[in-house]
Amino acid sequence: MNRLLIIAALVVSSQVASTQAVTVKLSEWKIELSRDTVRAGPVTFRVTNDGAVNHAFHVRGAGVDKGTRDVPGRQSATLTVTVKAGTYEVFCPMSDESHKIAGMARTLVVIPSDSTASPKKPRN
């Protein structure tokens, strides 16, 4: 029984340790990501609103449709989602998605977790 508990603890700790972090900066009409390619698995988005108006951050694709609360200017929020390989849309859903239409949208690429390719930082 003790062995099972130890194995379960190791599995949980390895899953927690493998959560990837992506820094997200929101401002009027743009989204900046610290990287736009991640590996499949849990990803925590650390979102900061550097703008003056409320923004939010939303991830949509491959069975994921989740977002943060509204984030007032100069405040932060986090969002953790588990993603599969594929392409995801990340955007600000505020004002019936008019922020998205105004340019607050990006593409997030998720590669298989066993891929030898390294996740990419976005080109500026």
C-alpha positions in Angstrom: 0.0 0.0 0.0 2.8 2.4 0.8 4.4 1.8 -2.6 1.2 2.8 -4.3 1.0 6.0 -2.3 4.6 6.8 -3.2 4.1 6.1 -6.9 0.9 8.2 -6.9 2.8 11.1 -5.2 5.6 10.9 -7.7 3.1 11.0 -10.6 1.3 14.0 -9.2 4.5 15.9 -8.5 5.9 15.2 -12.0 2.7 16.5 -13.5 2.8 19.6 -11.4 6.4 20.2 -12.3 5.7 19.8 -16.0 3.2 22.7 -16.1 4.5 25.2 -18.6 4.2 29.0 -17.9 3.5 31.6 -20.6 3.6 35.2 -19.7 0.8 37.3 -21.4 0.7 41.0 -21.6 -2.5 42.7 -22.6 -2.8 46.3 -23.7 -5.0 48.3 -26.0 -5.5 46.2 -29.0 -2.6 43.8 -28.7 -1.6 40.6 -26.9 2.0 39.7 -26.3 3.0 36.1 -25.5 6.4 35.1 -24.0 6.2 32.2 -26.5 3.7 31.1 -29.1 4.6 27.4 -29.2 4.2 25.1 -26.2 4.1 21.3 -25.6 0.9 19.4 -25.1 -0.1 19.2 -21.4 -0.9 21.7 -18.7 -0.1 25.4 -19.5 -0.5 28.3 -17.0 -0.9 31.7 -18.6 0.2 34.5 -16.3 -1.8 37.4 -17.6 -1.1 41.1 -16.9 -3.3 43.9 -18.2 -0.8 46.7 -19.0 -3.7 48.7 -20.6 -6.0 51.3 -19.2 -9.3 49.5 -19.9 -10.5 46.1 -18.8 -9.3 43.1 -20.8 -9.5 39.4 -20.5 -7.7 36.4 -21.9 -9.4 33.4 -23.6 -8.1 30.2 -25.1 -10.2 28.3 -27.7 -9.4 25.2 -29.8 -9.1 21.3 -29.6 -11.8 20.9 -26.9 -10.6 24.0 -24.8 -12.9 27.0 -24.4 -11.8 28.8 -21.2 -10.8 32.3 -20.1 -9.9 34.6 -17.3 -12.2 36.9 -15.4 -12.2 40.5 -16.6 -8.9 42.0 -15.7 -8.8 45.8 -14.8 -5.9 47.9 -16.0 -2.6 47.3 -14.1 -3.9 44.0 -12.6 -3.2 40.3 -13.2 -4.9 36.9 -13.4 -3.9 33.4 -14.2 -5.4 30.7 -16.3 -4.4 27.0 -16.4 -5.6 24.8 -19.2 -4.5 21.4 -20.5 -3.9 21.5 -24.3 -3.5 18.8 -26.9 -1.4 19.1 -30.0 -2.9 21.5 -32.5 -3.6 25.2 -33.1 -5.4 27.4 -30.6 -6.8 30.9 -30.8 -6.0 33.2 -27.9 -7.8 36.5 -27.7 -9.5 39.2 -25.6 -13.3 38.4 -25.6 -14.3 41.8 -24.2 -17.2 43.9 -25.7 -18.7 41.1 -27.8 -15.2 40.3 -29.1 -14.7 43.8 -30.5 -11.3 43.8 -28.8 -10.4 40.6 -30.7 -11.5 42.3 -33.9 -9.4 45.3 -33.1 -6.3 43.1 -33.0 -6.2 41.4 -29.7 -5.9 37.9 -31.1 -2.9 35.5 -31.6 -2.4 31.9 -32.5 -0.9 29.4 -30.0 0.7 26.3 -31.5 0.8 23.1 -29.4 3.3 20.4 -30.3 3.2 16.8 -29.1 4.8 16.5 -25.6 7.2 13.9 -26.9 8.4 16.1 -29.8 12.1 16.8 -30.1 11.2 20.3 -31.5 11.7 23.0 -28.9 8.8 25.5 -28.2 9.3 28.8 -30.0 9.3 32.3 -28.8 7.3 34.7 -31.0 9.0 36.8 -33.6 8.6 40.6 -33.0 
